[in-house]
Amino acid sequence: MNWAALVLFGSFGALMVVGVPIAFAIGIASAMTFLLFMSVDQTIFIVAQQMVSGMDSFSLLAIPFFILAGNIMNRGGIALRLIEFAKVLGGRLPGALAHCNVIANMMFGAISGSAVASAAAVGGVMAPLQRKEGYDPAFSAAVNIASSPTGLLIPPSTTLIVFSLITGGTSISALFVAGYVPGILLGLSLMIVAGIIAKRRGYPVAPRPSLAEVQRKTLDAILPLGLIIVIMGGIIGGIFTATEASAAAVLYSLLLALVWYREIGLRDLPRIFLDSAVTTTVVLFMIGTSIAMSRAMAYGDIPFVLSDYLLQLSDNPLVILLIINVALLVIGTFMDMTPALLIFTPIFYPVVTDLGMDPVHFGIMMTLNLSIGICTPPVGSALFVGCSVGGVPIARVIRPMLPLYAAMIVLLVAVTFIPEISLALPRWLLNYGG
């Protein structure tokens, strides 16, 4: 019996059950595990040391900058402009407003980097419009919830930055570029399902917009979408790193919101900075305690024990990847995305590297997998926010979510077993050879 694993996960589970905040639960469980191997003084020292060293990373500077840029864009009138542009793109399809919802979440999620912010901003605007057009509110909320995580795959994504840190330097640029195809395919898959349901229910097609209206809405959306071009163009062109791109994103979003749209003023900035600082502190504290947990796992040989166990179950890589995916899907229903990524990446990463799986491919697979979890009960953050802004109870949303869950899982299987979905673009644009 591996006592380290028993103490680590047993104490962590017990602390979660009694309601201890997850970052504290991670830190306390890590300390209790270290006590199996060293004295109290040594434990306090090494936990503190690991937390500080874990956060002492230049790459992590990208997280507060992207969070700040997202908050500025969230309050700068960006969501409404992107929704109007999405109506132009998806308005002539059956169930036009459902397609607009998905497209808007893809664009706004990529800019904000937050599924919850996307579900709230886009869903808050789309829900009344869909209700007015006769859409079932539960269906509308389900489409909004399922499509909100697309921005976690389409860069810039703080989730992929965290994955890079945990795995010891997987290329952030390659992860960013690799997320495009799976993120777009996720949106298209949801649009196909939503379109089939909308066609059967007879939901309306939007009236054809005039050429002047198309031009106006397109021009309104160009500048917000330009943020993605600035970030990815700079990274792919070698002009700046992902961390430097995050600082450029803040400058761009400030100029857009303050000078061009003037949706916010200088007096709004202190509140935006404070909210961004609070969010950053929560994320970085969780990263610090999770680094300590990773060290505790290493002391107890937990990743290696689990790796040996999985490899003993089967020598077929496809079977092992299937087991890992099922495990992550279950974990994602009970744990939010960031802590799940921080805790379980160090466990499964040695397993997949033993199988010869590319780190970028694994990062995209894991992000997509855990994205499904934030849309599922009982703790899915996007689920709760989407139901709240849609004005429907969770019990009513589950049934219309089922075909959307199915589409997400089918794509997950494809991304898992067809590496080129994730790797073709970084190999082409970045000459990635991982």
Secondary structure, DSSP 8 states (H G I E B T S, - for coil): --HHHHHHHHHHHHHHHTT--HHHHHHHHHHHHHTTTS-HHHHHHHHHHHHHHHH--GGGGHHHHHHHHHHHHHTTTHHHHHHHHHHHHHTTSSSHHHHHHHHHHHHHHHHH--HHHHHHHHHHHHHHHHHHTT--HHHHHHHHHHHTTHHHHSSS-HHHHHHHHHTT---HHHHHHHTHHHHHHHHHHHHHHHHHHHHHHT--------HHHHHHHHHHHHHHHHHHHHHHHHHHTTSS-HHHHHHHHHHHHHIIIIIIS--S-GGGHHHHHHHHHHHHHHHHHHHHHHHHHHHHHHHTTHHHHHHHHHHHH-S-HHHHHHHHHHHHHHHHHHS-HHHHHHHHHHHHHHHHHHTT--HHHHHHHHHHHHHHHTTSTTT-HHHHHHHHHHT--HHHHHHHHHHHHHHHHHHHHHHHH-THHHHHHHHHHH----
